[in-house]
């Protein structure tokens, strides 16, 4: 139980007032061998996390949860140092390993670990053991109100929805006034509307308190909704960092591109650079397909990768004329697959590309396997990445 939410074992937290604006920076220099991974790898990162949201993004097994567990004190790094402000959580050189219950860390996992026999009010108040009854009631009531669940105070977890249970879990982790908040996929499994409302409440709370919040997710929408900064982990190492726009919209590594939804990634060779236009022409490897792309620092003949989102490609059944888009590529539909309200079309144009369409567009174009089409790709929809 304690492994799921740190305030459950932190009675000392209840003696501290909530943090003031402008809390301290969380620094984490961690080296730890990841046991059980195939292949085995080492989490080896050095981070400075300012107050506000830092999104940790990456594939399963990248070391995200190990990072959070190390900050919380649930795992001990092999070496390194973890501190917030002047408070040292862990220092391998000095032999410091602060106990979990003294760190002032709130931690919410996907498994919320709410007490099923307790009401929402009592679940939240549990994190305030040690305070007077009056102060527990006041702080609990204020937190329930903040997360818009005051009307559920007398209900047990089994009597409320999944989104409401998430709000109770978040309220319980925040009511002691933690110095750091760790969230490991806390909104997984919720519908978009419920998720959006909880995201709004988290953002509002963060605007008032400004503590470091480390938020692990696999969902792009949460990255853009919450993230002030994003770091991407792969095999225990940080491979990208920056704002959501920098990391998610224009990735420079193929792994990041695949993770954030670039369905089409091709090996290519630089053919021509047109500096006056700010563009260059690249040929996709083993094909005659050429694409105009944004200009980057690359020699003629050099190799790179081009990523294109399936949703950024337009499709026509009549050859288009007079377009500003420079890339118009003939092809033939290979297959069509309906995915919920969207359709994925595979098109052979010398290389195979995936295109996403609405159901209405598929029907209006009367698409079927074998239909001749033209793909329209804008220059700035072609994202260039290092090999």
KAHUCOR-V886291 format. One record per residue. N is the residue number from 1. SS is DSSP state (@ for helix, = for strand, . for the rest). PSI is psi in radians with two decimals (NA if undefined). NEAR is the number of other C-alpha atoms within 8 Angstrom. Layout:
BEGIN
N:SS:PSI:NEAR + N:SS:PSI:NEAR
END
This chain:
BEGIN
1:.:-0.78:6 + 2:.:-0.44:7 + 3:.:-0.23:6 + 4:.:-0.45:11 + 5:.:1.91:14 + 6:@:-0.66:16 + 7:@:-0.35:15 + 8:@:-0.34:10 + 9:@:0.52:8 + 10:.:1.09:13 + 11:@:-0.48:13 + 12:@:-0.45:9 + 13:@:-0.49:13 + 14:@:-0.16:14 + 15:@:0.06:8 + 16:.:2.40:8 + 17:.:2.73:7 + 18:.:2.61:9 + 19:.:2.64:10 + 20:.:2.99:7 + 21:.:2.58:8 + 22:.:0.82:8 + 23:.:2.99:12 + 24:.:2.82:10 + 25:.:2.42:11 + 26:=:2.12:14 + 27:=:2.40:12 + 28:=:1.91:13 + 29:=:1.87:11 + 30:=:2.35:15 + 31:=:2.06:12 + 32:=:2.29:10 + 33:=:2.28:9 + 34:=:1.95:11 + 35:.:2.47:5 + 36:.:-0.09:5 + 37:.:2.54:8 + 38:.:1.92:4 + 39:.:2.82:4 + 40:.:2.55:9 + 41:=:3.03:9 + 42:=:2.25:10 + 43:=:2.05:15 + 44:=:1.62:10 + 45:=:2.76:11 + 46:=:1.91:8 + 47:=:2.63:7 + 48:=:1.93:8 + 49:=:1.95:9 + 50:.:2.89:9 + 51:.:2.51:13 + 52:=:-3.06:11 + 53:=:2.22:12 + 54:=:2.06:14 + 55:=:2.29:15 + 56:=:2.05:13 + 57:=:2.55:12 + 58:=:2.86:12 + 59:.:2.88:9 + 60:.:2.42:5 + 61:.:0.24:7 + 62:.:-0.26:11 + 63:.:0.18:13 + 64:@:-0.87:13 + 65:@:-0.60:8 + 66:@:-0.67:10 + 67:@:-0.86:10 + 68:@:-0.77:11 + 69:@:-0.61:10 + 70:@:-0.71:11 + 71:@:-0.72:10 + 72:@:-0.40:12 + 73:.:0.11:13 + 74:.:-0.40:9 + 75:.:2.56:8 + 76:.:2.10:7 + 77:.:2.72:9 + 78:.:-0.62:9 + 79:=:2.83:10 + 80:=:-2.81:13 + 81:=:2.35:13 + 82:=:2.25:14 + 83:=:2.72:12 + 84:=:2.10:11 + 85:.:-2.23:8 + 86:.:0.07:5 + 87:=:2.08:6 + 88:=:2.12:12 + 89:=:-0.71:14 + 90:=:2.39:12 + 91:=:1.88:13 + 92:.:-0.60:11 + 93:.:-0.63:7 + 94:.:-0.02:5 + 95:.:0.51:7 + 96:=:2.24:10 + 97:=:1.57:10 + 98:.:2.34:10 + 99:.:2.66:7 + 100:@:-0.82:11 + 101:@:-0.11:11 + 102:@:0.01:9 + 103:.:-0.39:10 + 104:.:0.74:11 + 105:=:2.23:12 + 106:=:2.43:14 + 107:=:2.09:14 + 108:=:2.18:16 + 109:.:3.01:11 + 110:.:-0.64:9 + 111:.:1.86:6 + 112:.:-0.45:11 + 113:.:0.65:7 + 114:.:2.58:8 + 115:.:2.03:7 + 116:.:-0.42:8 + 117:.:-0.06:6 + 118:.:2.60:10 + 119:=:2.94:12 + 120:@:-0.76:13 + 121:@:-0.76:13 + 122:@:-0.59:9 + 123:@:-0.77:13 + 124:@:-0.77:15 + 125:@:-0.40:12 + 126:@:-0.56:9 + 127:@:-0.08:15 + 128:@:0.43:13 + 129:.:2.33:9 + 130:.:-0.34:8 + 131:.:2.87:9 + 132:.:2.73:6 + 133:@:-0.71:6 + 134:@:-0.75:6 + 135:@:-0.65:8 + 136:@:-0.80:12 + 137:@:-0.75:9 + 138:@:-0.83:8 + 139:@:-0.63:9 + 140:@:-0.79:12 + 141:@:-0.72:10 + 142:@:-0.69:8 + 143:@:-0.69:11 + 144:@:-0.69:14 + 145:@:-0.71:9 + 146:@:-0.63:9 + 147:.:0.30:12 + 148:.:0.72:7 + 149:.:0.36:12 + 150:@:-0.60:9 + 151:@:-0.15:6 + 152:@:0.16:9 + 153:.:-0.53:11 + 154:.:0.03:8 + 155:.:2.64:9 + 156:=:2.81:11 + 157:@:-0.66:14 + 158:@:-0.17:6 + 159:@:0.07:6 + 160:.:2.93:10 + 161:.:2.98:8 + 162:@:-0.73:7 + 163:@:-0.67:10 + 164:@:-0.64:9 + 165:@:-0.66:12 + 166:@:-0.70:11 + 167:@:-0.69:11 + 168:@:-0.77:14 + 169:@:-0.74:12 + 170:@:-0.73:9 + 171:@:-0.71:12 + 172:@:-0.63:14 + 173:@:-0.44:17 + 174:@:-0.39:11 + 175:.:-0.51:14 + 176:.:-0.15:14 + 177:.:1.02:12 + 178:.:2.73:14 + 179:.:-0.41:11 + 180:=:2.48:12 + 181:=:2.23:14 + 182:=:2.23:12 + 183:=:1.99:12 + 184:=:1.65:13 + 185:.:0.96:11 + 186:.:-0.30:9 + 187:.:0.21:8 + 188:.:2.39:6 + 189:.:-0.07:4 + 190:.:2.63:9 + 191:.:2.85:6 + 192:@:-0.71:6 + 193:@:-0.80:6 + 194:@:-0.75:9 + 195:@:-0.77:11 + 196:@:-0.72:8 + 197:@:-0.70:8 + 198:@:-0.69:11 + 199:@:-0.75:11 + 200:@:-0.73:8 + 201:@:-0.69:10 + 202:@:-0.74:8 + 203:@:-0.71:9 + 204:@:-0.76:8 + 205:@:-0.75:9 + 206:@:-0.60:10 + 207:@:-0.51:8 + 208:@:-0.60:7 + 209:@:-0.60:12 + 210:.:1.04:12 + 211:.:2.82:16 + 212:=:2.20:17 + 213:=:2.09:12 + 214:=:2.05:13 + 215:=:1.94:12 + 216:=:2.28:12 + 217:.:2.81:11 + 218:.:0.10:8 + 219:.:2.17:6 + 220:@:-0.64:8 + 221:@:-0.62:6 + 222:@:-0.59:10 + 223:@:-0.83:12 + 224:@:-0.54:9 + 225:@:-0.63:7 + 226:@:-0.54:10 + 227:.:2.28:13 + 228:.:-0.57:10 + 229:=:2.61:11 + 230:=:2.36:16 + 231:=:2.48:13 + 232:=:2.21:12 + 233:=:2.49:16 + 234:=:2.16:11 + 235:.:0.74:10 + 236:.:0.02:13 + 237:=:2.60:10 + 238:=:2.06:10 + 239:=:-0.19:9 + 240:=:2.62:10 + 241:=:2.74:10 + 242:=:-2.85:10 + 243:.:2.81:10 + 244:@:-0.70:13 + 245:@:-0.77:9 + 246:@:-0.74:9 + 247:@:-0.73:13 + 248:@:-0.56:11 + 249:@:-0.58:7 + 250:.:1.14:8 + 251:.:2.57:12 + 252:.:-0.06:9 + 253:.:2.52:10 + 254:@:-0.70:12 + 255:@:-0.76:6 + 256:@:-0.74:14 + 257:@:-0.79:13 + 258:@:-0.68:9 + 259:@:-0.66:9 + 260:@:0.08:8 + 261:.:0.57:7 + 262:.:1.80:12 + 263:.:-0.46:10 + 264:=:1.98:11 + 265:=:2.16:10 + 266:=:2.51:9 + 267:=:2.44:10 + 268:=:2.84:12 + 269:=:2.35:13 + 270:=:2.17:16 + 271:=:-0.84:10 + 272:=:2.46:8 + 273:=:2.27:10 + 274:=:1.48:9 + 275:.:-0.59:8 + 276:.:-0.42:5 + 277:.:-0.24:5 + 278:.:0.50:8 + 279:=:2.98:14 + 280:=:2.87:14 + 281:=:2.29:12 + 282:=:2.47:13 + 283:=:2.27:13 + 284:=:2.31:13 + 285:.:2.49:8 + 286:.:0.57:4 + 287:.:3.06:8 + 288:.:0.13:7 + 289:.:2.16:10 + 290:=:2.48:8 + 291:=:2.36:10 + 292:=:2.27:12 + 293:=:2.92:14 + 294:=:2.64:12 + 295:.:2.30:10 + 296:.:2.96:6 + 297:.:1.69:4 + 298:.:2.45:6 + 299:.:2.63:6 + 300:.:2.30:9 + 301:.:-0.14:7 + 302:.:2.75:8 + 303:=:2.47:9 + 304:=:-3.05:12 + 305:=:2.55:13 + 306:=:2.25:13 + 307:=:2.36:14 + 308:=:2.21:13 + 309:.:2.45:11 + 310:@:-0.54:12 + 311:@:-0.15:8 + 312:@:-0.01:9 + 313:.:2.22:13 + 314:=:2.70:9 + 315:=:2.38:9 + 316:=:2.64:11 + 317:.:-0.05:9 + 318:.:2.35:6 + 319:.:2.14:7 + 320:.:2.61:8 + 321:.:2.73:4 + 322:.:0.41:4 + 323:.:2.66:6 + 324:.:-0.43:4 + 325:.:2.29:9 + 326:.:-0.34:9 + 327:=:1.78:11 + 328:=:2.00:10 + 329:=:2.13:9 + 330:=:2.63:9 + 331:=:-3.03:12 + 332:=:2.37:12 + 333:=:2.23:16 + 334:=:-0.78:10 + 335:=:2.78:9 + 336:=:2.31:11 + 337:=:2.13:7 + 338:=:2.28:8 + 339:=:1.67:7 + 340:.:-2.04:5 + 341:.:0.09:7 + 342:=:2.85:10 + 343:=:2.29:14 + 344:=:2.10:12 + 345:=:2.29:13 + 346:=:2.19:12 + 347:=:2.23:13 + 348:=:2.00:11 + 349:.:0.59:11 + 350:.:-0.57:8 + 351:.:2.83:7 + 352:=:2.24:8 + 353:=:2.58:10 + 354:=:2.34:11 + 355:=:2.39:14 + 356:=:2.32:11 + 357:=:2.76:11 + 358:=:2.83:9 + 359:@:-0.69:9 + 360:@:-0.71:6 + 361:@:-0.71:8 + 362:@:-0.78:11 + 363:@:-0.70:8 + 364:@:-0.62:6 + 365:@:-0.13:8 + 366:.:0.83:6 + 367:.:2.50:8 + 368:.:2.83:8 + 369:.:2.30:9 + 370:.:-0.24:7 + 371:.:2.30:9 + 372:=:2.34:9 + 373:=:2.97:13 + 374:=:2.28:14 + 375:=:2.38:13 + 376:=:2.05:12 + 377:=:2.04:13 + 378:.:2.61:10 + 379:@:-0.81:13 + 380:@:0.14:7 + 381:@:-0.11:10 + 382:.:1.92:13 + 383:=:2.21:12 + 384:=:2.39:12 + 385:=:2.65:12 + 386:.:2.65:8 + 387:.:NA:7
END
